[in-house]
């Protein structure tokens, strides 16, 4: 067992013209993630011009659930209609192995 046993992969499709707003939103979420003691890793991703994502890991299911009901998830929901072309696609993932710093 590591500190990264479960994860979330969230795909975000920016509305046309809102790409820089989505990037800014994701960058602004880092300090929130840093304050979550049970979020092992947190990555904001840009996959192409308009597709973004979040990948984060947790030691266990209760930590992942706490994150899903935390500040970042609430902000995603609150800003979804303004920023995203479709609702965020959230996948719960099991981590088989991890190399952490």
Secondary structure, DSSP 8 states (H G I E B T S, - for coil): --S-SEEEEEEEEB-TT-HHHHHHHHHHHHHHHHT-TTEEEEEEEE-SSSEEEEEEEESSHHHHHHHHTSHHHHHHHHHHHHHBSS--EEEEEE-S-----
